[in-house]
Amino acid sequence: MNDRNGIKWTREETILALDLYLKIPYKKITKTNLDVIKLADLLGRTPASVYMKVCNLASNDPLIKAKNQSALLNGSKLDKEIFNEFSCNLEDLALNVAYILKNNYANDHYLPNVLGEMPDGLYKDNIVKQRIGQVYFRNAVLKIYGNKCCVTGIDATELLIASHIKPWKDSDEHTERTNPCNGLCLNAFHDKAFDKGLITFDSNFKMLISSKLENCCMDDDTKRWLKSYKGVALHFPESFAPAREFMQYHNDKIFLG
C-alpha cells in the first residue's frame, strides 16, 4: 500500500472508518489501539490519522455530543454524510464494507471473518443480506453496551442478546431494522420478557413490569429478584442511545400492561 498520509480521505476509506467506530468501545479509540493500527496499515495512513477520522465521525453521534465527550469538531462534510447514510442501516454498511474490502483489499488479512465469502450479486440475495445485517446489528449492539446486559450488568456473552426495541418485522428496512438505536443488550430472560411484552421501559428508560408477569407463579426469591429491577433505569450505552420513539412503540404496541 502506498503512503496516503496527507491525501484527502475517500468515501471508501471513510466507510471503513465508520465500520471501525462501530466495532470499538468509544473509550478505547486511541492511536495505540490495535484495531486502529490495523486499519491504518491497510489504508497506508498513520494511526493518528485514523484515530482523528474515527473521532470526527463520532462527533456526529448525538449521545457523544450530549455527554460532551472529546469528539473532534472539525469533521468534514463527507464524515457527516457517511454517518447519516449508514448509522441507521448497518446492513448496508456491512455490505459496503465487504465490497470495498473485496474489490480493493482482496488478499489482505483485514477482511472480517464475520462476513465470510462475499458472492457476486449479493445485493440481490435478500436472505444472505438480512443474515449479514442481523450479525452486524448484534455485534454493534453488544459493543456499544460494553458486552453487558443493560438491566443486570451480566457480561456472559453466551447469555446476551441484541434485542430489537421495535420488532424486526415492524421496522423499516432502511432506517430501523439494523439501527443500533433500535437495540438493547439484554440477557436471555429479560430479552424474552421484553419480546413478549412482559416488561418495557418508560420515557425515562425505567423498567415497567406487566401485571401478568408480576402475578404469575414463582418462588419468593425469584419474585424478589424480578421486582428489584422495577423502576430502575437501564444502563445507557457509550454511543447510539436507545431512541425514545422506538421505546414508545414498544410501550404502545408490545407491552401488556
C-alpha beads as a LAMMPS data file, in Angstrom:
LAMMPS data file: protein, C-alpha beads

257 atoms
256 bonds

1 atom types
1 bond types

-500.0 500.0 xlo xhi
-500.0 500.0 ylo yhi
-500.0 500.0 zlo zhi

Masses

1 110.0

Atoms # bond

1 1 1 0.000 0.000 0.000
2 1 1 1.343 3.426 -0.921
3 1 1 1.731 6.127 1.721
4 1 1 -1.578 8.043 1.638
5 1 1 -0.901 10.421 4.517
6 1 1 -1.805 13.964 3.516
7 1 1 -4.168 12.739 0.790
8 1 1 -7.852 13.570 1.195
9 1 1 -9.905 10.729 2.646
10 1 1 -12.073 8.929 0.104
11 1 1 -15.662 7.807 0.560
12 1 1 -14.496 4.181 0.764
13 1 1 -11.890 4.937 3.425
14 1 1 -14.420 6.914 5.459
15 1 1 -16.863 3.995 5.340
16 1 1 -14.144 1.710 6.723
17 1 1 -13.502 4.244 9.499
18 1 1 -17.207 4.273 10.433
19 1 1 -17.153 0.480 10.459
20 1 1 -14.264 0.679 12.931
21 1 1 -16.197 3.146 15.130
22 1 1 -18.971 0.590 15.433
23 1 1 -16.547 -2.140 16.475
24 1 1 -14.502 -0.387 19.176
25 1 1 -15.890 0.889 22.505
26 1 1 -15.637 4.672 22.354
27 1 1 -13.302 4.911 25.343
28 1 1 -10.886 2.524 23.660
29 1 1 -10.494 4.533 20.454
30 1 1 -6.850 5.607 20.724
31 1 1 -3.836 5.909 18.456
32 1 1 -2.394 2.802 20.106
33 1 1 -5.497 0.624 19.746
34 1 1 -4.540 -2.467 17.731
35 1 1 -7.628 -2.215 15.504
36 1 1 -6.839 1.431 14.757
37 1 1 -3.270 0.451 13.849
38 1 1 -4.544 -2.414 11.702
39 1 1 -6.817 -0.146 9.660
40 1 1 -4.031 2.435 9.377
41 1 1 -1.734 -0.222 7.920
42 1 1 -4.442 -1.270 5.486
43 1 1 -5.044 2.283 4.265
44 1 1 -1.424 3.385 4.267
45 1 1 -2.120 6.079 6.848
46 1 1 -0.828 6.776 10.344
47 1 1 -2.720 5.539 13.423
48 1 1 -3.101 9.196 14.424
49 1 1 -4.858 9.961 11.135
50 1 1 -7.261 7.034 11.556
51 1 1 -7.886 7.988 15.187
52 1 1 -8.790 11.541 14.170
53 1 1 -11.098 10.322 11.403
54 1 1 -12.968 7.966 13.747
55 1 1 -13.327 10.759 16.329
56 1 1 -14.624 13.119 13.657
57 1 1 -17.239 10.540 12.713
58 1 1 -18.093 10.103 16.404
59 1 1 -18.807 13.833 16.687
60 1 1 -21.980 13.160 14.661
61 1 1 -23.294 10.733 17.295
62 1 1 -25.926 12.583 19.405
63 1 1 -25.034 10.668 22.567
64 1 1 -21.358 11.604 22.266
65 1 1 -22.396 15.247 21.872
66 1 1 -24.787 15.029 24.821
67 1 1 -22.053 13.677 27.070
68 1 1 -19.723 16.486 25.974
69 1 1 -17.041 13.963 25.322
70 1 1 -13.910 14.871 23.399
71 1 1 -15.060 14.067 19.887
72 1 1 -13.281 16.381 17.481
73 1 1 -15.340 19.162 15.968
74 1 1 -13.565 19.620 12.645
75 1 1 -15.135 16.752 10.758
76 1 1 -15.712 17.086 7.048
77 1 1 -18.936 17.245 5.101
78 1 1 -18.162 13.714 3.922
79 1 1 -17.909 12.491 7.541
80 1 1 -21.412 13.767 8.263
81 1 1 -22.801 12.335 5.017
82 1 1 -21.345 8.878 5.661
83 1 1 -22.521 8.863 9.293
84 1 1 -26.052 9.896 8.324
85 1 1 -26.188 7.460 5.419
86 1 1 -25.137 4.349 7.302
87 1 1 -25.598 4.798 11.056
88 1 1 -29.289 3.834 10.829
89 1 1 -28.707 0.988 8.373
90 1 1 -25.937 -1.346 9.495
91 1 1 -26.980 -3.874 6.875
92 1 1 -25.970 -1.531 4.073
93 1 1 -22.821 -0.555 5.973
94 1 1 -21.772 -4.198 6.345
95 1 1 -22.348 -4.863 2.653
96 1 1 -20.448 -1.761 1.572
97 1 1 -17.532 -2.664 3.834
98 1 1 -17.476 -6.176 2.410
99 1 1 -17.417 -4.983 -1.189
100 1 1 -14.801 -2.300 -0.511
101 1 1 -12.541 -4.912 1.059
102 1 1 -13.238 -7.470 -1.646
103 1 1 -12.607 -5.068 -4.517
104 1 1 -9.636 -3.200 -3.081
105 1 1 -8.035 -5.422 -0.479
106 1 1 -8.961 -8.940 -1.615
107 1 1 -5.799 -10.575 -0.317
108 1 1 -5.494 -8.603 2.870
109 1 1 -5.855 -10.128 6.320
110 1 1 -8.175 -7.280 7.346
111 1 1 -11.184 -8.959 5.698
112 1 1 -13.509 -9.713 8.648
113 1 1 -14.411 -13.364 9.187
114 1 1 -17.934 -12.493 10.267
115 1 1 -18.854 -11.681 6.672
116 1 1 -17.210 -14.742 5.182
117 1 1 -17.132 -15.143 1.419
118 1 1 -18.988 -12.441 -0.461
119 1 1 -20.620 -13.972 -3.564
120 1 1 -21.324 -11.940 -6.686
121 1 1 -24.805 -10.496 -6.817
122 1 1 -25.144 -10.405 -3.056
123 1 1 -27.371 -7.329 -3.169
124 1 1 -29.969 -9.462 -4.936
125 1 1 -29.903 -12.162 -2.296
126 1 1 -32.213 -10.863 0.434
127 1 1 -31.750 -13.862 2.717
128 1 1 -27.963 -13.507 2.812
129 1 1 -28.296 -9.741 3.039
130 1 1 -30.614 -9.936 6.053
131 1 1 -28.380 -12.501 7.763
132 1 1 -25.353 -10.238 7.409
133 1 1 -27.396 -7.319 8.755
134 1 1 -28.516 -9.330 11.771
135 1 1 -24.975 -10.442 12.623
136 1 1 -23.642 -6.914 12.240
137 1 1 -26.506 -5.494 14.339
138 1 1 -25.813 -7.974 17.144
139 1 1 -22.105 -7.242 17.177
140 1 1 -22.677 -3.481 17.171
141 1 1 -25.324 -3.513 19.927
142 1 1 -23.231 -5.708 22.217
143 1 1 -20.216 -3.465 21.590
144 1 1 -21.961 -0.182 22.409
145 1 1 -23.283 -1.686 25.667
146 1 1 -19.812 -2.903 26.596
147 1 1 -20.866 -6.557 26.219
148 1 1 -23.026 -6.243 29.317
149 1 1 -26.765 -6.625 29.855
150 1 1 -28.271 -3.148 30.190
151 1 1 -30.518 -4.378 33.038
152 1 1 -28.391 -6.708 35.155
153 1 1 -24.871 -5.905 34.008
154 1 1 -24.122 -9.555 33.380
155 1 1 -21.242 -9.954 30.911
156 1 1 -21.535 -13.636 29.944
157 1 1 -21.749 -13.211 26.164
158 1 1 -23.383 -16.616 25.826
159 1 1 -26.420 -15.161 27.606
160 1 1 -26.519 -11.793 25.819
161 1 1 -28.928 -10.945 23.017
162 1 1 -29.214 -7.855 20.845
163 1 1 -32.917 -7.197 21.333
164 1 1 -34.906 -5.082 18.910
165 1 1 -36.986 -2.436 20.663
166 1 1 -39.313 -2.058 17.705
167 1 1 -39.623 -5.613 16.344
168 1 1 -37.745 -6.577 13.178
169 1 1 -40.983 -7.431 11.355
170 1 1 -42.458 -3.990 12.071
171 1 1 -39.327 -1.961 11.369
172 1 1 -38.441 -0.065 8.221
173 1 1 -35.660 -1.980 6.487
174 1 1 -33.699 1.155 5.627
175 1 1 -33.841 3.173 8.849
176 1 1 -34.942 0.909 11.715
177 1 1 -34.160 -2.805 11.337
178 1 1 -30.416 -2.523 11.848
179 1 1 -30.345 0.875 13.529
180 1 1 -28.270 0.488 16.731
181 1 1 -30.637 2.975 18.405
182 1 1 -33.296 0.280 17.992
183 1 1 -31.303 -2.186 20.066
184 1 1 -30.844 -3.181 23.693
185 1 1 -28.297 -5.623 25.040
186 1 1 -30.301 -7.938 27.308
187 1 1 -29.734 -11.268 28.995
188 1 1 -31.808 -14.155 27.686
189 1 1 -34.508 -13.903 30.377
190 1 1 -35.125 -10.185 30.050
191 1 1 -34.872 -10.404 26.262
192 1 1 -37.690 -12.952 26.176
193 1 1 -39.774 -10.957 28.649
194 1 1 -39.215 -7.782 26.590
195 1 1 -40.031 -9.530 23.322
196 1 1 -43.302 -10.886 24.737
197 1 1 -44.347 -7.555 26.279
198 1 1 -43.924 -8.676 29.880
199 1 1 -41.516 -5.829 30.589
200 1 1 -40.768 -2.492 28.951
201 1 1 -39.113 0.832 29.809
202 1 1 -40.841 4.168 30.263
203 1 1 -39.850 7.528 28.744
204 1 1 -37.029 7.795 31.306
205 1 1 -35.930 4.247 30.434
206 1 1 -37.019 2.863 33.816
207 1 1 -38.344 -0.683 33.843
208 1 1 -42.063 -1.412 33.903
209 1 1 -43.257 -4.932 34.675
210 1 1 -46.515 -6.286 33.337
211 1 1 -49.073 -7.400 35.932
212 1 1 -49.233 -10.671 34.010
213 1 1 -45.600 -11.364 34.900
214 1 1 -45.809 -9.993 38.429
215 1 1 -48.796 -12.195 39.254
216 1 1 -47.590 -15.437 37.709
217 1 1 -46.473 -18.324 39.914
218 1 1 -42.815 -18.229 41.024
219 1 1 -40.807 -18.791 44.198
220 1 1 -40.270 -15.912 46.593
221 1 1 -36.581 -15.446 45.760
222 1 1 -37.305 -15.161 42.049
223 1 1 -40.148 -12.699 42.673
224 1 1 -37.905 -10.501 44.825
225 1 1 -35.183 -10.632 42.163
226 1 1 -37.640 -9.747 39.407
227 1 1 -39.216 -6.853 41.308
228 1 1 -35.827 -5.476 42.342
229 1 1 -35.468 -4.046 38.817
230 1 1 -38.894 -2.391 38.728
231 1 1 -38.471 1.373 38.329
232 1 1 -34.719 1.052 37.825
233 1 1 -33.250 2.776 34.767
234 1 1 -31.346 0.705 32.253
235 1 1 -27.611 1.194 31.857
236 1 1 -27.053 3.536 28.902
237 1 1 -24.596 2.607 26.154
238 1 1 -21.441 4.576 25.326
239 1 1 -22.910 5.643 21.985
240 1 1 -26.112 5.290 19.955
241 1 1 -28.611 5.814 22.770
242 1 1 -31.887 3.866 22.526
243 1 1 -34.406 6.044 20.704
244 1 1 -37.482 7.159 22.611
245 1 1 -39.704 6.752 19.554
246 1 1 -38.827 3.065 19.365
247 1 1 -39.468 2.608 23.077
248 1 1 -42.792 4.422 22.758
249 1 1 -43.760 1.970 20.010
250 1 1 -42.880 -0.916 22.346
251 1 1 -44.948 0.637 25.130
252 1 1 -47.967 1.166 22.881
253 1 1 -47.895 -1.966 20.722
254 1 1 -45.998 -4.691 22.596
255 1 1 -46.240 -4.135 26.360
256 1 1 -49.108 -5.983 28.004
257 1 1 -49.524 -3.564 30.898

Bonds

1 1 1 2
2 1 2 3
3 1 3 4
4 1 4 5
5 1 5 6
6 1 6 7
7 1 7 8
8 1 8 9
9 1 9 10
10 1 10 11
11 1 11 12
12 1 12 13
13 1 13 14
14 1 14 15
15 1 15 16
16 1 16 17
17 1 17 18
18 1 18 19
19 1 19 20
20 1 20 21
21 1 21 22
22 1 22 23
23 1 23 24
24 1 24 25
25 1 25 26
26 1 26 27
27 1 27 28
28 1 28 29
29 1 29 30
30 1 30 31
31 1 31 32
32 1 32 33
33 1 33 34
34 1 34 35
35 1 35 36
36 1 36 37
37 1 37 38
38 1 38 39
39 1 39 40
40 1 40 41
41 1 41 42
42 1 42 43
43 1 43 44
44 1 44 45
45 1 45 46
46 1 46 47
47 1 47 48
48 1 48 49
49 1 49 50
50 1 50 51
51 1 51 52
52 1 52 53
53 1 53 54
54 1 54 55
55 1 55 56
56 1 56 57
57 1 57 58
58 1 58 59
59 1 59 60
60 1 60 61
61 1 61 62
62 1 62 63
63 1 63 64
64 1 64 65
65 1 65 66
66 1 66 67
67 1 67 68
68 1 68 69
69 1 69 70
70 1 70 71
71 1 71 72
72 1 72 73
73 1 73 74
74 1 74 75
75 1 75 76
76 1 76 77
77 1 77 78
78 1 78 79
79 1 79 80
80 1 80 81
81 1 81 82
82 1 82 83
83 1 83 84
84 1 84 85
85 1 85 86
86 1 86 87
87 1 87 88
88 1 88 89
89 1 89 90
90 1 90 91
91 1 91 92
92 1 92 93
93 1 93 94
94 1 94 95
95 1 95 96
96 1 96 97
97 1 97 98
98 1 98 99
99 1 99 100
100 1 100 101
101 1 101 102
102 1 102 103
103 1 103 104
104 1 104 105
105 1 105 106
106 1 106 107
107 1 107 108
108 1 108 109
109 1 109 110
110 1 110 111
111 1 111 112
112 1 112 113
113 1 113 114
114 1 114 115
115 1 115 116
116 1 116 117
117 1 117 118
118 1 118 119
119 1 119 120
120 1 120 121
121 1 121 122
122 1 122 123
123 1 123 124
124 1 124 125
125 1 125 126
126 1 126 127
127 1 127 128
128 1 128 129
129 1 129 130
130 1 130 131
131 1 131 132
132 1 132 133
133 1 133 134
134 1 134 135
135 1 135 136
136 1 136 137
137 1 137 138
138 1 138 139
139 1 139 140
140 1 140 141
141 1 141 142
142 1 142 143
143 1 143 144
144 1 144 145
145 1 145 146
146 1 146 147
147 1 147 148
148 1 148 149
149 1 149 150
150 1 150 151
151 1 151 152
152 1 152 153
153 1 153 154
154 1 154 155
155 1 155 156
156 1 156 157
157 1 157 158
158 1 158 159
159 1 159 160
160 1 160 161
161 1 161 162
162 1 162 163
163 1 163 164
164 1 164 165
165 1 165 166
166 1 166 167
167 1 167 168
168 1 168 169
169 1 169 170
170 1 170 171
171 1 171 172
172 1 172 173
173 1 173 174
174 1 174 175
175 1 175 176
176 1 176 177
177 1 177 178
178 1 178 179
179 1 179 180
180 1 180 181
181 1 181 182
182 1 182 183
183 1 183 184
184 1 184 185
185 1 185 186
186 1 186 187
187 1 187 188
188 1 188 189
189 1 189 190
190 1 190 191
191 1 191 192
192 1 192 193
193 1 193 194
194 1 194 195
195 1 195 196
196 1 196 197
197 1 197 198
198 1 198 199
199 1 199 200
200 1 200 201
201 1 201 202
202 1 202 203
203 1 203 204
204 1 204 205
205 1 205 206
206 1 206 207
207 1 207 208
208 1 208 209
209 1 209 210
210 1 210 211
211 1 211 212
212 1 212 213
213 1 213 214
214 1 214 215
215 1 215 216
216 1 216 217
217 1 217 218
218 1 218 219
219 1 219 220
220 1 220 221
221 1 221 222
222 1 222 223
223 1 223 224
224 1 224 225
225 1 225 226
226 1 226 227
227 1 227 228
228 1 228 229
229 1 229 230
230 1 230 231
231 1 231 232
232 1 232 233
233 1 233 234
234 1 234 235
235 1 235 236
236 1 236 237
237 1 237 238
238 1 238 239
239 1 239 240
240 1 240 241
241 1 241 242
242 1 242 243
243 1 243 244
244 1 244 245
245 1 245 246
246 1 246 247
247 1 247 248
248 1 248 249
249 1 249 250
250 1 250 251
251 1 251 252
252 1 252 253
253 1 253 254
254 1 254 255
255 1 255 256
256 1 256 257
